[in-house]
Amino acid sequence: MTTLVTKAPVSETGWRRVLGSPKTARLLFPVAVLAVWYFIYYTIDSRIFPTPQDVLGFMWEEVTLTSGVRYSSVAENLYVQFGVSLMRLTIGFVVAMILGTIIGLAMGISKRADAFFHDWVMAVLAMPALVWALFLGLALGFGDLGPIIAVIAAGLPFVIINVREGVRNTPRELFDMARAFDVPQNKITRHVLLPSLMPFFFAALRYAYAIGWKGLVITEVFASDRGMGWTIKFWYDAHRAKGVIGYALFFIIFAMALEKLVFDPLAEKAFRWRPQVDALEMAEGDFGAVTQEGFLLQESQVEEAVPIESMEVESKDG
């Protein structure tokens, strides 16, 4: 928690403001990645490691269907393979969210339910995705069921834990006050529980999606003959690093597009009732940094803090 002690205007030049902005830092990250990429390419002795141009050329051929590569026994391409993986991910993700929300609510409300589910949730959470991939491949063979179950197993415990903690972190005073005014249970759930639960729910949403992707790809590598994971293995077996990196970049592009086009608008709509807080200033305040608004200090530091105005007066008197 941060507390604004006093305002200290910070004068910054135009260039300093631009270079210190979050947008500039975000743009500099891919530049740094490319610099490291070229450094590795020119310093290691490898005929397999590709240049960024090679990877982008490969990706363009896959997008435009001009590579001439036949995946599997039929003429499948990037869109078919991506569609297979997306279908598996969507089914597993929806099931994990529904089951995880129900079980998480039960564990947060009932101590008996928490005691019943706690141990196996921790066991599933500790299970590596590779073990799920190998086991499901042996048990179910190559098909859609194994990767779907892998997505569910990977994302389910994260949903359960986040929803449970969201219920537990709802202030009990709000429930007591609502009951004191004889507020119906359905309104308590809608106006008290759900708003408090939303931050944890969206965290569960993002975790289940991200972890589900990883579980899906690993399972498709070992226990599938179709999908994006299998396609990455196809290029790995062919010793074509540009194919492996290219399909990994397809994953990244899709994940960023989904985050910006789906998750961010949903979160903005769900939290439109909350006051907007500058996340950067909050983060800087946690470390006692100086922002444009002044000194942001920990609450425990407030008693020891000295206002800047009083410091200036003391300096003049001295």
C-alpha positions in Angstrom: 0.0 0.0 0.0 1.3 3.4 -0.9 0.7 6.8 0.6 1.2 10.2 -1.0 3.2 12.3 1.5 3.8 15.5 -0.4 4.0 16.7 -4.0 7.4 17.2 -5.5 7.2 18.4 -9.1 9.9 16.8 -11.2 11.0 18.8 -14.2 11.9 16.6 -17.2 13.1 17.5 -20.6 11.3 16.3 -23.7 13.9 13.6 -24.6 14.1 12.4 -21.1 10.3 12.1 -20.9 10.2 10.2 -24.2 13.0 7.8 -23.2 11.5 7.2 -19.8 8.0 6.5 -20.9 6.6 2.9 -20.8 5.7 3.0 -24.5 9.4 3.6 -25.4 10.5 0.8 -23.1 8.0 -1.5 -24.7 9.3 -0.6 -28.2 12.9 -1.0 -27.1 12.3 -4.6 -26.0 12.0 -6.1 -29.6 15.0 -4.0 -30.6 17.0 -5.6 -27.8 15.8 -9.1 -28.8 16.9 -8.5 -32.4 20.3 -7.3 -31.1 20.8 -10.4 -29.0 19.6 -12.5 -31.9 22.2 -11.1 -34.3 24.9 -11.3 -31.6 24.3 -15.0 -31.1 24.1 -15.6 -34.9 27.5 -13.9 -35.6 29.3 -15.3 -32.5 28.3 -19.0 -32.6 29.6 -21.5 -35.3 26.3 -23.0 -36.4 24.8 -23.7 -39.8 21.4 -24.3 -38.3 20.7 -21.2 -36.3 18.8 -18.8 -38.6 18.8 -15.1 -39.1 15.6 -13.0 -38.4 15.3 -12.6 -42.2 15.2 -16.4 -42.6 12.5 -16.8 -40.0 10.4 -14.0 -41.3 10.7 -15.4 -44.8 9.6 -18.8 -43.6 6.7 -17.3 -41.7 5.6 -15.4 -44.8 5.7 -18.6 -46.9 3.5 -20.4 -44.3 1.0 -17.5 -44.2 0.8 -17.2 -48.0 0.8 -21.0 -48.5 3.8 -20.9 -50.8 6.2 -23.1 -48.9 5.0 -26.3 -50.7 5.4 -28.3 -47.5 2.9 -31.1 -46.9 2.2 -31.8 -43.2 1.0 -35.3 -42.3 -0.5 -37.6 -45.0 -2.7 -34.9 -46.4 -2.0 -31.4 -47.7 -2.5 -29.6 -44.4 -1.1 -26.1 -43.8 -0.6 -23.5 -41.1 -4.3 -22.6 -40.9 -5.4 -26.2 -40.6 -2.8 -27.1 -37.9 -3.5 -23.9 -36.0 -7.3 -24.6 -36.2 -6.8 -28.0 -34.7 -4.8 -26.7 -31.8 -7.2 -23.8 -31.3 -10.1 -26.1 -31.1 -8.4 -28.3 -28.5 -7.3 -25.3 -26.5 -10.8 -23.7 -26.5 -12.6 -26.9 -25.4 -10.1 -27.6 -22.6 -9.9 -23.9 -21.5 -13.7 -23.6 -21.2 -14.0 -26.8 -19.3 -11.1 -25.8 -17.0 -12.7 -22.4 -16.3 -16.2 -23.9 -15.5 -14.9 -26.7 -13.3 -12.3 -24.5 -11.7 -14.8 -21.7 -10.9 -17.3 -24.1 -9.3 -14.7 -26.0 -7.2 -12.9 -22.7 -6.3 -16.2 -21.2 -5.1 -17.0 -24.3 -3.1 -13.5 -24.3 -1.5 -13.7 -20.6 -0.6 -17.1 -20.9 1.0 -17.0 -24.3 2.7 -14.1 -25.5 4.9 -15.2 -29.1 4.2 -15.0 -28.7 0.5 -11.6 -27.0 0.9 -10.3 -30.0 3.0 -11.7 -32.5 0.5 -10.2 -30.9 -2.7 -7.0 -29.3 -1.3 -4.6 -32.2 -1.5 -5.5 -33.3 -5.0 -5.4 -29.7 -6.3 -1.9 -29.4 -5.0 -1.0 -32.8 -6.5 -2.3 -31.8 -10.0 -0.5 -28.4 -9.7 2.8 -30.1 -9.0 2.5 -32.5 -11.9 4.8 -31.5 -14.8 3.1 -31.0 -18.2 5.6 -33.4 -19.7 4.3 -36.2 -17.4 0.7 -35.5 -18.5 1.8 -35.6 -22.2 3.5 -38.9 -21.9 0.8 -40.5 -19.8 -2.0 -39.3 -22.0 -0.2 -40.4 -25.1 0.2 -43.9 -23.6 -3.3 -44.1 -22.3 -5.3 -42.5 -25.1 -3.1 -42.6 -28.1 -3.0 -40.0 -30.8 -6.1 -37.9 -31.1 -8.0 -34.9 -29.7 -8.9 -36.3 -26.3 -5.4 -36.4 -24.9 -4.4 -32.8 -25.7 -7.8 -31.5 -24.4 -7.4 -33.3 -21.1 -3.8 -31.9 -20.9 -5.2 -28.4 -21.3 -7.7 -29.0 -18.5 -5.2 -30.6 -16.2 -2.7 -27.7 -16.7 -5.2 -24.9 -16.2 -7.6 -26.3 -13.7 -5.6 -25.9 -10.5 -4.7 -22.3 -11.3 -8.4 -21.4 -11.7 -9.3 -23.2 -8.5 -6.7 -21.5 -6.4 -7.3 -18.0 -7.7 -11.1 -18.3 -7.3 -10.7 -19.7 -3.8 -8.4 -16.9 -2.8 -10.8 -14.4 -4.3 -13.6 -15.6 -2.1 -11.4 -15.6 1.0 -10.2 -12.1 0.4 -13.7 -10.6 0.2 -14.1 -8.4 3.3 -16.4 -10.1 5.8 -17.5 -6.7 7.0 -19.3 -6.2 3.7 -21.3 -9.4 4.1 -22.1 -8.5 7.7 -23.4 -5.1 6.7 -25.4 -6.5 3.9 -27.1 -9.0 6.2 -27.7 -6.3 8.8 -29.7 -4.5 6.2 -31.5 -7.6 5.1 -30.1 -7.6 1.6 -31.2 -10.6 -0.4 -28.6 -13.3 -1.0 -28.7 -12.9 -4.8 -27.9 -9.2 -4.5 -25.1 -9.9 -2.0 -23.6 -12.3 -4.5 -23.9 -9.9 -7.4 -22.9 -6.6 -5.7 -20.4 -7.9 -3.0 -18.9 -11.2 -3.9 -18.6 -10.9 -7.7 -16.9 -7.4 -7.7 -14.4 -8.6 -5.1 -13.8 -11.8 -7.1 -13.3 -10.2 -10.5 -9.5 -9.4 -10.2 -8.8 -13.0 -9.1 -11.1 -14.4 -11.8 -9.3 -12.5 -14.6 -5.9 -13.7 -13.1 -7.3 -17.2 -13.3 -8.4 -16.5 -16.9 -5.0 -15.5 -18.0 -3.2 -18.2 -16.1 -5.4 -21.0 -17.5 -5.0 -19.7 -21.0 -1.2 -19.4 -20.8 -0.5 -22.6 -18.9 -3.1 -24.4 -21.1 -1.2 -23.4 -24.3 2.1 -24.8 -22.8 0.4 -28.1 -21.8 -1.2 -28.4 -25.2 2.0 -27.9 -27.2 3.9 -30.4 -25.2 1.2 -33.0 -25.5 0.9 -32.4 -29.2 4.7 -33.0 -29.5 4.5 -36.4 -27.9 0.9 -37.6 -28.2 -0.5 -36.2 -31.5 -0.1 -36.4 -35.2 -1.6 -33.0 -35.9 -1.6 -29.5 -34.4 0.9 -26.8 -33.8 3.0 -28.7 -31.3 3.3 -31.6 -33.8 4.3 -29.2 -36.5 7.1 -27.8 -34.3 8.3 -31.3 -33.8 8.1 -31.8 -37.6 10.6 -29.0 -38.2 12.7 -30.1 -35.3 13.1 -33.6 -36.9 14.0 -31.9 -40.2 16.7 -29.8 -38.4 15.2 -26.6 -39.6 15.5 -24.1 -36.7 13.7 -21.4 -38.7 10.6 -23.6 -38.7 10.7 -24.2 -34.9 11.3 -20.5 -34.2 8.7 -19.4 -36.7 5.9 -21.5 -35.3 6.9 -20.3 -31.8 6.5 -16.7 -33.0 3.1 -17.6 -34.4 2.2 -18.6 -30.8 3.5 -15.3 -29.5 1.6 -13.2 -32.1 -1.6 -15.0 -31.4 -1.2 -14.7 -27.6 -0.6 -11.0 -27.8 -3.5 -10.4 -30.2 -5.8 -12.3 -27.9 -4.6 -10.4 -24.9 -5.1 -7.0 -26.6 -8.3 -7.8 -28.5 -10.1 -10.0 -26.0 -8.8 -10.0 -22.4 -8.0 -6.3 -22.1 -11.4 -5.1 -23.4 -13.2 -7.6 -21.1 -11.1 -6.5 -18.1 -11.8 -2.8 -18.9 -15.5 -3.5 -19.1 -15.6 -5.6 -15.9 -13.6 -3.0 -13.9 -15.2 0.2 -15.3 -16.7 0.9 -11.9 -13.2 1.0 -10.3 -11.1 4.2 -10.2 -8.2 4.2 -12.6 -4.8 4.0 -11.0 -1.5 4.5 -12.7 0.1 1.1 -12.4 3.6 2.5 -13.0 3.2 5.0 -10.1 1.9 2.3 -7.8 4.9 0.1 -8.7 7.3 2.9 -8.2 5.6 3.8 -4.9 6.2 0.3 -3.6 9.9 1.0 -3.8 9.7 4.5 -2.4 10.5 6.1 -5.8 9.9 9.7 -6.7 7.2 10.2 -9.4 5.7 13.3 -11.0 3.2 13.5 -8.2 5.8 13.5 -5.4 7.2 11.0 -3.0 5.3 7.7 -2.8 6.2 5.9 0.3 5.2 2.8 2.2 2.6 3.3 4.8 5.1 2.3 7.5 7.3 5.1 6.3 4.7 7.9 6.7 5.6 8.6 10.4 9.3 9.0 9.5 8.7 11.1 6.3 9.5 14.8 6.3 7.5 17.0 3.9 9.7 18.7 1.3 8.3 22.1 2.1 9.6 21.8 5.7 13.0 20.6 4.5 13.2 23.7 2.3 12.4 26.0 5.2 15.0 24.4 7.4 17.6 24.8 4.7 16.9 28.5 4.4 17.0 29.0 8.1 20.3 27.3 8.3 
